[in-house]
Structure formats: structure tokens, C-alpha cells
Amino acid sequence: QLIDAGTGREVWAERYDRELIDIFDVESDIAAHIAEALQARLSRAERRAIAAQPTTNLKAHELYLKGRHLWRNFFAPGYEKVRDYFQQAVELDPSYAPAFAGLGLYYSLGACNGILPRMFGQRAKLLSIKR
């Protein structure tokens, strides 16, 4: 459901009740329907971005999403699970850029805030160079 925040009017709504085989197909389908409902004119690059799949490994994507979910509580006890999820995603798909970016941000933020030793800041720099 998409609501106009200014007026409270429903702009678009649809129910998706189908077997979830590929989350990226569902995401692309929803994005295309929303763009159509808004009568948005998408460039070729925007259409390619909607259809793009950042990984073919759905387990890696699930782990990445778990890491992103925990990211909002980065300073809470157990924050190291963020790293674990991103690391596992990278191990499952070494070409999955968002998982590498998450891992780099984890090390950078941790080092800058004194949570992790400074040497992990170097690890973040190496991760960003690697990709």
C-alpha cells in the first residue's frame, strides 16, 4: 500500500499472494507496479536498476538483510552479530557488493567509535579496495 503522506489518500495498493521463489522478482514487480501507478517515466538505467539482482544466492541476501536489520541497534549488546551476518553473506557470495559494503561500514564505524581496535579500520580500508 502506498499512501500520499500529505493527503492521506491511497495512491496504490496491491496484494501479493504467490509462492516466493525469487525475492528479487517480487521486488522488481512491486517497484514496476508502483512506478506505473505514479505514472513515473523511468529511464533505461532506472528500469535496469529495478530489474537488477545484486546476488543469485538467496541465503546470502537473507544474511545481508539480517545484518541490515541489526544495524539500527549497532551500539546495543550483541552488535557483533552484524559483522557475523555480513561476513557469512560474503562467504556465500564473494561478489555480493552490498554485503562487502556492510562489512566495511561495520569495521569503519566500530574503529571510529572506539568499539573495535583501530586495526579493524585498516581491515575496512582493505575491504573497500578489494572490491
N, C-alpha and C positions, 0 to 999 in steps of 0.2 A: 504494500500500500504506500502510495506517495501522496503526501498532503502538502498543500501550499501553506507555509508557516504564517504568512500574513493574513490570509483569509480563513484558514481552517478548512478550505474546500478540498475534497478529494480530487486529485489530478489523474491518478492511475491506480488501479488495483487489479490484481490477478492472483489466482490460487494455483500453485504448482503441486500437483499430486501425481508424481511419477517415480519410477524406480531410479534411485540415484546411482548411476553407473559412473558418470564423469562429472564432477562438480564444476569443472571449467565450462562444459557445455551449458549447464544450467545457469551459471553466472553470465555467460555471453548472451544467452537467450533473454534473461531478465534485463540486462543492460540494453539490448536492442529494442525490447518492448518499451522500456522507459523512454529511450530516445525517440521512438516513434510517437508515443503518447504526448511528449513535449514538442513534437514536430521539430525536433532538432535536426539541423543539417550537419551530418558528420563528414569530416574529411576522410580521405582514404587512410591516412595514418590513424585516425581515431577508430575507424572500422577495424583496422588490423589490430589495434590495441585491445579492442573489445573481444576479438576472436583469439587473441594470443593465449598460449598456455605456458606459464612460467616453468613448469616441470611436467614430466609424464609420470612421475612417481607420486601417486596419491597419498601414500603413507608419509613421504617427505613433506608434502603440503600440509597434512594434518599436524605433523610435529611442529612445523613452522607456525601454523595458526595457534597452537597451544602456547608456543613461546611468545607470540604477539599478545595473546590474551593475558599472560602473566606479566608482560612488560609494564602494564599500567600500575602494578604493585612492585616495581623494581626494588624499592628500598625496604620492602617487607621481609620478614624472615622467610627463608626458602627461596630467595631471589635467584640462587644459583640454578634452579630448575630452568630458568630462561635460557641460560647457556646450554644446559643439557639438551633441551628440545632443539635449539638451533644446530647444535653440534650433530645430533642424530640425523637431522634433516640433511645436513651437508654430507654426512657419511653415506646416506642412501642415494643422494643425487649430487655428486661433486660439481655439477654445472648449474645448480639452483641458486641463482644470484640473490634473491631476497633472503635466503637462509644465511648466506655468507655476509650480507649486509647486516642482518640482525646480530650475528656473532661479532662482527666488527664494532657495532654500536655498543654491545654488551661490554666488551673489553675496554672500549674508549671511555664510556660513561663510568664504569667501575674504577678505572685508573684515575680519571679526572676528579672523582669524588672521594678518593682515598679508600674505597671499599676493597679494591684489588690492588696488589702491589703494582708499582709503576711499570714493571717489566711486562705486564699484560697490555699496557698501552702500546708497547713495541709489537706485541702479537697482533693487535688491531691494525696497526700500520701494515704489517706483513700480509694480513688477510686482504686488505684493500688493494695492495699491489698485485697480489696473486691473481685476482680477477680483473 
